[in-house]
Amino acid sequence: MAEQFDISAPSMSHHFNVLKQAELVNTRREGQQIFYSLNATVMQEMLVLMMDLFAKNEKPIGETS
């Protein structure tokens, strides 16, 4: 993955560690390899929060003021 983004492996590892600490990704270790996956629960909570935020700021259809 580091090669695809022109970033060093230690730098990629650091960024994944930051995402792990923020609980945005889950990890699974198999031997020396670590597999990362998106923490869908956190993403779902964020989307609900954003939808609520934008819904409060949205004017009903036909309202002009």
C-alpha positions in Angstrom: 0.0 0.0 0.0 2.8 2.4 0.8 4.1 2.1 -2.8 0.7 3.0 -4.2 0.8 6.3 -2.3 4.5 7.1 -2.5 4.9 7.0 1.3 7.4 5.1 3.4 6.3 2.0 5.3 7.1 3.5 8.7 5.1 6.6 7.8 2.1 4.4 6.7 2.3 2.5 9.9 2.3 5.7 11.9 -0.8 6.9 10.1 -2.6 3.6 10.6 -1.7 3.8 14.3 -3.3 7.3 14.5 -6.5 5.9 12.9 -6.4 3.0 15.3 -6.1 5.3 18.4 -9.0 7.4 17.1 -11.0 4.1 16.8 -11.6 4.7 13.1 -10.2 1.4 12.1 -10.1 -2.1 13.6 -7.1 -4.3 13.4 -6.5 -8.1 13.2 -3.0 -9.6 13.4 -1.9 -12.7 11.6 1.7 -13.5 12.3 3.7 -10.4 11.4 0.9 -8.9 9.2 -1.7 -6.5 10.6 -5.0 -6.2 8.7 -6.9 -3.0 9.0 -10.6 -2.5 8.4 -12.9 0.5 8.7 -14.8 0.8 11.9 -18.3 1.0 10.4 -19.9 1.8 13.8 -17.9 5.0 14.1 -18.6 6.0 10.5 -22.3 5.3 10.9 -22.5 7.4 14.1 -20.6 10.2 12.2 -23.0 10.1 9.3 -26.1 10.2 11.6 -24.6 13.2 13.4 -23.9 15.0 10.1 -27.4 14.2 8.7 -29.0 15.6 11.9 -26.8 18.7 11.7 -27.7 19.4 8.1 -31.4 18.6 8.6 -31.6 21.3 11.3 -30.2 23.8 9.0 -32.3 22.8 6.0 -35.4 24.9 5.2 -38.6 23.1 4.3 -39.5 23.2 0.6 -41.3 26.4 -0.3 -40.1 28.4 2.7 -38.5 31.6 1.6 -37.2 33.2 4.9 
